Amino acid sequence: MVRAPRDRAVAAVRLMALVSAALAVMCVCLAFAWSAERDAAACWRTAAEFQYQPEDECRG
């Protein structure tokens, strides 16, 4: 069965929308991870600057 060009166009648009949604979810996850790691790095940087050993305060 041969699909009409319109059906292929609709399928292509749906595929691109799905890929865009997946990329958006990945961006949100990466932004959250980056924020958490940045906070942990700041904690370790402060600990090194003031020469103290953090126990459980610096997660990372």
HUURDA-V761366 format. One record per pair of residues at least 24 apart in sequence whose ideal C-beta (glycine too) atoms are under 6 Angstrom apart, sorted by the first residue. I is the first residue (numbers start at 1). J is the second residue. Records with the same first field share a line. If there is no record, write none. Layout:
BEGIN
I->J, J
END
This chain:
BEGIN
none
END
